[in-house]
């Protein structure tokens, strides 16, 4: 999904009138999958067309908050 200026709002789910900003706020509160997003905002519970866009926004927000994983090999 293309970067959108922070002052721009885009409707992602027309059926439930859910915007990208609402999805971003939900992700910031810890929602990290489409099932939880559907439970909290109703996204993708109507026609389902928004599912891929909603998931893309969730992935984008969660990737920013992800901590790097440190791999330390053990002695064998």
Backbone as JSON, one array per atom type, in Angstrom:
{
  "sequence": "XXXXXXXXXXXXXXXXXXXXXXXXXXXXXXXXXXXXXXXXXXXXXXXXXXXXXXXXXXXXXXXXXXXXXXXXXXXX",
  "N": [[0.85, -1.17, 0.0], [0.57, 2.21, -0.79], [2.39, 4.91, 0.72], [0.6, 7.1, 2.74], [-0.19, 10.42, 3.41], [-0.25, 11.68, 6.76], [-2.42, 13.31, 7.33], [-4.41, 12.52, 5.69], [-7.31, 10.61, 5.2], [-8.47, 7.37, 4.55], [-11.1, 5.35, 3.51], [-11.28, 2.03, 4.25], [-12.89, -0.17, 4.73], [-15.88, -0.14, 3.41], [-18.4, -1.19, 3.95], [-18.6, -1.22, 6.75], [-17.78, 1.29, 7.38], [-15.04, 1.87, 8.09], [-11.92, 3.34, 8.65], [-8.49, 3.76, 7.47], [-7.01, 4.94, 9.49], [-8.36, 4.17, 11.81], [-7.81, 1.46, 11.76], [-5.03, 1.53, 12.03], [-4.83, 2.63, 14.61], [-6.01, 0.57, 16.08], [-4.14, -1.45, 15.64], [-1.97, -0.33, 16.95], [-2.88, -0.61, 19.52], [-2.52, -3.26, 19.9], [-3.83, -5.11, 18.3], [-3.24, -7.64, 16.05], [-3.95, -9.28, 13.96], [-6.23, -10.27, 11.34], [-8.55, -11.49, 12.26], [-8.85, -10.54, 14.93], [-9.1, -7.85, 14.31], [-11.49, -7.86, 12.9], [-13.2, -8.6, 14.96], [-12.98, -6.37, 16.65], [-13.47, -4.03, 15.08], [-15.17, -4.73, 13.03], [-14.3, -5.04, 10.48], [-14.13, -6.54, 7.3], [-16.31, -8.16, 7.7], [-18.52, -7.9, 6.23], [-18.84, -7.75, 2.97], [-16.23, -8.57, 2.48], [-14.3, -7.62, 0.75], [-12.41, -5.79, 1.61], [-10.5, -7.12, 3.07], [-7.79, -7.81, 2.26], [-6.56, -5.27, 2.02], [-6.89, -4.27, 4.6], [-5.39, -6.14, 6.04], [-2.89, -5.62, 4.99], [-2.37, -3.04, 5.98], [-2.34, -3.6, 8.73], [-0.09, -5.32, 8.8], [1.9, -3.54, 7.99], [1.94, -1.63, 10.1], [2.49, -3.31, 12.29], [4.99, -4.28, 11.56], [6.58, -2.06, 11.89], [6.63, -1.85, 14.64], [7.82, -4.12, 15.45], [10.28, -5.95, 17.18], [13.75, -6.47, 16.68], [15.0, -9.76, 16.1], [17.31, -11.5, 17.9], [19.73, -13.76, 17.11], [21.4, -16.25, 18.68], [23.74, -18.56, 18.39], [23.87, -21.83, 19.77], [26.28, -23.81, 21.54], [27.24, -26.83, 20.13]],
  "CA": [[0.0, 0.0, 0.0], [1.37, 3.42, -0.89], [2.38, 5.76, 1.9], [-0.43, 8.13, 2.71], [0.1, 11.47, 4.37], [-0.96, 11.46, 8.01], [-3.65, 14.09, 7.4], [-5.35, 11.94, 4.74], [-8.03, 9.44, 5.7], [-8.98, 6.53, 3.49], [-12.01, 4.3, 3.93], [-10.81, 0.72, 3.85], [-14.08, -1.02, 4.74], [-17.06, 0.68, 3.13], [-19.57, -1.8, 4.59], [-18.63, -0.85, 8.17], [-17.25, 2.66, 7.49], [-13.79, 1.83, 8.85], [-10.83, 4.03, 7.96], [-7.14, 3.29, 7.71], [-6.55, 5.45, 10.79], [-8.94, 3.32, 12.84], [-7.05, 0.21, 11.73], [-3.72, 1.83, 12.6], [-5.01, 2.77, 16.06], [-6.25, -0.77, 16.61], [-2.85, -2.14, 15.61], [-1.15, 0.26, 18.02], [-3.4, -1.15, 20.78], [-2.15, -4.65, 20.01], [-4.49, -5.98, 17.32], [-2.2, -8.01, 15.1], [-4.42, -10.16, 12.9], [-7.51, -9.89, 10.75], [-9.63, -11.98, 13.12], [-9.01, -9.56, 16.01], [-9.58, -6.61, 13.7], [-12.9, -8.1, 12.6], [-13.9, -8.58, 16.25], [-12.98, -5.03, 17.26], [-14.0, -2.97, 14.21], [-16.12, -5.24, 12.05], [-13.67, -5.07, 9.16], [-14.2, -7.78, 6.53], [-17.43, -8.99, 8.12], [-19.58, -7.71, 5.25], [-18.55, -8.38, 1.67], [-14.89, -9.15, 2.54], [-13.4, -7.03, -0.24], [-11.39, -4.99, 2.28], [-9.62, -7.97, 3.87], [-6.37, -7.71, 1.9], [-6.07, -3.93, 2.35], [-6.82, -4.18, 6.06], [-4.25, -6.95, 6.46], [-1.68, -4.91, 4.58], [-2.17, -1.96, 6.94], [-1.91, -4.26, 9.98], [1.29, -5.79, 8.62], [2.77, -2.36, 7.94], [2.06, -1.07, 11.45], [3.16, -4.28, 13.15], [6.4, -4.37, 11.17], [7.27, -0.91, 12.49], [6.74, -2.05, 16.07], [8.48, -5.4, 15.72], [11.63, -5.89, 17.71], [14.63, -7.38, 15.95], [15.25, -11.02, 16.78], [18.74, -11.78, 18.02], [20.03, -15.18, 17.03], [22.66, -16.61, 19.33], [23.89, -20.0, 18.21], [24.32, -22.56, 20.96], [27.38, -24.72, 21.24], [26.67, -28.17, 19.88]],
  "C": [[0.9, 1.24, 0.0], [1.3, 4.21, 0.41], [1.36, 6.86, 1.71], [-0.08, 9.16, 3.76], [-0.78, 11.31, 5.58], [-2.27, 12.24, 8.1], [-4.72, 13.58, 6.43], [-6.0, 10.71, 5.37], [-8.61, 8.68, 4.52], [-9.94, 5.5, 4.09], [-11.51, 2.99, 3.37], [-12.0, -0.23, 3.74], [-15.31, -0.13, 4.59], [-18.28, 0.13, 3.87], [-19.73, -1.36, 6.04], [-18.08, 0.55, 8.43], [-16.01, 2.73, 8.36], [-12.67, 2.44, 8.02], [-9.48, 3.39, 8.27], [-6.62, 3.74, 9.07], [-7.12, 4.62, 11.94], [-8.19, 1.99, 12.91], [-5.67, 0.42, 12.35], [-3.79, 1.97, 14.12], [-5.23, 1.41, 16.72], [-4.95, -1.56, 16.67], [-1.94, -1.62, 16.72], [-1.6, -0.24, 19.4], [-3.12, -2.64, 20.92], [-2.87, -5.61, 19.07], [-3.45, -6.34, 16.26], [-2.64, -9.01, 14.04], [-5.83, -9.77, 12.48], [-8.69, -10.36, 11.6], [-9.91, -10.98, 14.25], [-9.56, -8.24, 15.48], [-11.07, -6.72, 13.37], [-13.73, -8.03, 13.89], [-14.02, -7.16, 16.81], [-13.65, -3.96, 16.41], [-15.04, -3.43, 13.2], [-15.58, -5.33, 10.64], [-13.79, -6.47, 8.56], [-15.33, -8.7, 7.0], [-18.64, -8.82, 7.19], [-19.24, -8.46, 3.98], [-17.17, -9.02, 1.63], [-13.88, -8.56, 1.58], [-12.22, -6.3, 0.41], [-10.33, -5.83, 2.99], [-8.14, -7.79, 3.53], [-5.79, -6.34, 2.23], [-5.93, -3.76, 3.85], [-5.63, -4.96, 6.58], [-2.94, -6.26, 6.13], [-1.35, -3.77, 5.55], [-1.71, -2.52, 8.28], [-0.45, -4.69, 9.89], [2.28, -4.63, 8.64], [3.0, -1.8, 9.34], [2.82, -2.03, 12.36], [4.63, -4.44, 12.81], [7.21, -3.22, 11.77], [7.52, -1.12, 13.97], [7.47, -3.34, 16.45], [9.9, -5.16, 16.22], [12.51, -6.85, 16.91], [14.86, -8.65, 16.78], [16.74, -11.29, 16.74], [18.93, -13.29, 18.02], [21.38, -15.41, 17.64], [22.81, -18.12, 19.2], [24.39, -20.66, 19.5], [25.47, -23.48, 20.56], [26.81, -26.13, 21.14], [27.48, -29.27, 20.48]]
}
